[in-house]
């Protein structure tokens, strides 16, 4: 079995001098390498610094733009006012979208769900205190009336299908006397042309206009389950 090699100490003045020369050469080469590397870093530092500054500025700009966009949108919604004439000129889809925006203005988290199979819910809104609201939108010609059948449909699906705390029928027209009476008796709220003007044009909050109660603790637990 061969023995591993190992360094031996220099013997004699000549070997000592040779070892010193080699060590000095290695030290000089290491010093030169460090000098070159440091010089390269010093020469190149503006590039990574500039890239870092540009990247940071871009990130700040994106954040400020996003925040500014949200603030502008919130400001527009807070100032949202719609006249009856504007409502009358809308189609069904636009009418539903504006009702959603009005709910958002009033502090609800709302979404439009109208369409085929919507189960008598065109807009659904959620509120931390008031609970969930289901809105059935009925856009009519000027002078059109909403009948009791619409109230029956909303009452039948608001709780079982949508787990809502409040059900509201909103129209730019009118409701029949029977529809209003039935809705008042069975807690299906309604917004006719006059109430719509107070809500959308005068800026009254819907929950204040309709005197909506806060949701009960039992309904909160049912939805959480």
NORGIKA-V438466 format. One line per field, one symbol per residue. ss: DSSP state (2 for helix, 1 for strand, 0 for the rest). Layout:
BEGIN
ss = ???
END
This chain:
BEGIN
ss = 000000000002222222222222222222222222222222222222222222222222222222222222222222000002222200022222222222222000111100000000001111100011111111000000110222222222220000000111111001102222222220011110222222222000022220000000222222220
END
